[in-house]
């Protein structure tokens, strides 16, 4: 059958199509972490978590302020370097992102936070734990994990009270994260009645630790604590084994990864390593995390390395605040983010007046048979 079109109908159709197109709004969410350098496996892991959240949001067809929203992740690399971090932050501000998930490291998160604050853009870190990040007074700074004061204190108390350590050696990599968690660990040790018998320092790109480990060995410590990341902690464990140091090896979430066994090799030992992750869910809520890990592996073909679930939750919490405010504009939804009460797979997300996570959980792990094994979830 032959179809006929009137001019009026054609114009009406064109106007409808134009109107429909105008109703879609792209909302950019920034993510920054190290995609190159020794921490790249962690940075990519966080980015993957944020990307999963964005993809999920786009399947829901959300509407804000009468417009259909399409979220877009703009990912930047800071290589765990403060200068690159501020450059990446400036780039995201210029791109007019509505929020930033990141950065990974405290040493990059802190300098970048002022740039986001000046621009009024909310920043939610899924992994930066140095207390200084949220002590600057920026209303735009948030984190979805416990901070080093909590983590370091728990580890210090555990070393003395549970492991029975009396003499403890501390090494840190002089980064904002490594030095910060080591200082908080030392406070926990002293509060529990333990003694720090050695303090040594390295850097986050070092590979040779023989000099500092030899100096530590002479002090016969029960525990060696390392403030730093797994890319350094793994080789350090290898060299401890070569030098015959059998002390327990402790660290924060920087070493508490699925990658540590491969990096440490035979130096990993059996239940020699005890570490804490800033986050964790009790057994009763474990299914959500297990489901996320399965979905992550299906999406990327690899296991979760680090804090991907926290980046995922951070992204969804931001989107929830936008929905409450019915706006993607930072100035409008920021007040809703500050008072958010969002049930995520990593636990409940709500912030105190500084932007720290309320009642942040910590998870203690060891390694058995080359695999990370749960010890306890605590607060």
Secondary structure as the mmCIF struct_conf table of DSSP 4:
data_model
#
loop_
_struct_conf.conf_type_id
_struct_conf.id
_struct_conf.beg_label_comp_id
_struct_conf.beg_label_asym_id
_struct_conf.beg_label_seq_id
_struct_conf.end_label_comp_id
_struct_conf.end_label_asym_id
_struct_conf.end_label_seq_id
HELX_RH_AL_P HELX_RH_AL_P1 UNK A 7 UNK A 22
TURN_TY1_P TURN_TY1_P1 UNK A 23 UNK A 23
STRN STRN1 UNK A 24 UNK A 33
BEND BEND1 UNK A 35 UNK A 37
TURN_TY1_P TURN_TY1_P2 UNK A 38 UNK A 39
HELX_RH_AL_P HELX_RH_AL_P2 UNK A 40 UNK A 60
TURN_TY1_P TURN_TY1_P3 UNK A 61 UNK A 61
STRN STRN2 UNK A 63 UNK A 64
TURN_TY1_P TURN_TY1_P4 UNK A 65 UNK A 66
STRN STRN3 UNK A 67 UNK A 77
TURN_TY1_P TURN_TY1_P5 UNK A 79 UNK A 80
HELX_RH_AL_P HELX_RH_AL_P3 UNK A 82 UNK A 94
TURN_TY1_P TURN_TY1_P6 UNK A 95 UNK A 96
BEND BEND2 UNK A 98 UNK A 98
STRN STRN4 UNK A 99 UNK A 102
BEND BEND3 UNK A 104 UNK A 105
HELX_RH_AL_P HELX_RH_AL_P4 UNK A 106 UNK A 119
TURN_TY1_P TURN_TY1_P7 UNK A 120 UNK A 120
STRN STRN5 UNK A 122 UNK A 125
BEND BEND4 UNK A 126 UNK A 127
HELX_RH_3T_P HELX_RH_3T_P1 UNK A 131 UNK A 134
BEND BEND5 UNK A 135 UNK A 136
TURN_TY1_P TURN_TY1_P8 UNK A 139 UNK A 140
STRN STRN6 UNK A 141 UNK A 143
BEND BEND6 UNK A 144 UNK A 145
HELX_RH_AL_P HELX_RH_AL_P5 UNK A 148 UNK A 161
TURN_TY1_P TURN_TY1_P9 UNK A 162 UNK A 162
BEND BEND7 UNK A 163 UNK A 163
STRN STRN7 UNK A 167 UNK A 172
BEND BEND8 UNK A 174 UNK A 175
HELX_RH_AL_P HELX_RH_AL_P6 UNK A 176 UNK A 191
TURN_TY1_P TURN_TY1_P10 UNK A 192 UNK A 193
STRN STRN8 UNK A 195 UNK A 201
TURN_TY1_P TURN_TY1_P11 UNK A 204 UNK A 205
HELX_RH_AL_P HELX_RH_AL_P7 UNK A 210 UNK A 217
TURN_TY1_P TURN_TY1_P12 UNK A 218 UNK A 219
BEND BEND9 UNK A 222 UNK A 222
STRN STRN9 UNK A 223 UNK A 227
BEND BEND10 UNK A 228 UNK A 228
HELX_RH_AL_P HELX_RH_AL_P8 UNK A 230 UNK A 242
TURN_TY1_P TURN_TY1_P13 UNK A 243 UNK A 244
STRN STRN10 UNK A 248 UNK A 251
TURN_TY1_P TURN_TY1_P14 UNK A 253 UNK A 255
BEND BEND11 UNK A 257 UNK A 257
TURN_TY1_P TURN_TY1_P15 UNK A 258 UNK A 259
HELX_RH_AL_P HELX_RH_AL_P9 UNK A 260 UNK A 264
HELX_RH_3T_P HELX_RH_3T_P2 UNK A 265 UNK A 268
BEND BEND12 UNK A 270 UNK A 271
STRN STRN11 UNK A 273 UNK A 277
BEND BEND13 UNK A 278 UNK A 278
HELX_RH_3T_P HELX_RH_3T_P3 UNK A 283 UNK A 285
HELX_RH_AL_P HELX_RH_AL_P10 UNK A 286 UNK A 300
BEND BEND14 UNK A 301 UNK A 302
BEND BEND15 UNK A 306 UNK A 307
HELX_RH_AL_P HELX_RH_AL_P11 UNK A 308 UNK A 325
TURN_TY1_P TURN_TY1_P16 UNK A 326 UNK A 326
HELX_RH_AL_P HELX_RH_AL_P12 UNK A 330 UNK A 338
TURN_TY1_P TURN_TY1_P17 UNK A 339 UNK A 339
STRN STRN12 UNK A 342 UNK A 344
TURN_TY1_P TURN_TY1_P18 UNK A 345 UNK A 346
STRN STRN13 UNK A 347 UNK A 349
STRN STRN14 UNK A 351 UNK A 351
TURN_TY1_P TURN_TY1_P19 UNK A 353 UNK A 354
BEND BEND16 UNK A 355 UNK A 355
HELX_LH_PP_P HELX_LH_PP_P1 UNK A 356 UNK A 356
STRN STRN15 UNK A 357 UNK A 357
TURN_TY1_P TURN_TY1_P20 UNK A 358 UNK A 359
STRN STRN16 UNK A 362 UNK A 368
TURN_TY1_P TURN_TY1_P21 UNK A 369 UNK A 370
STRN STRN17 UNK A 371 UNK A 378
#
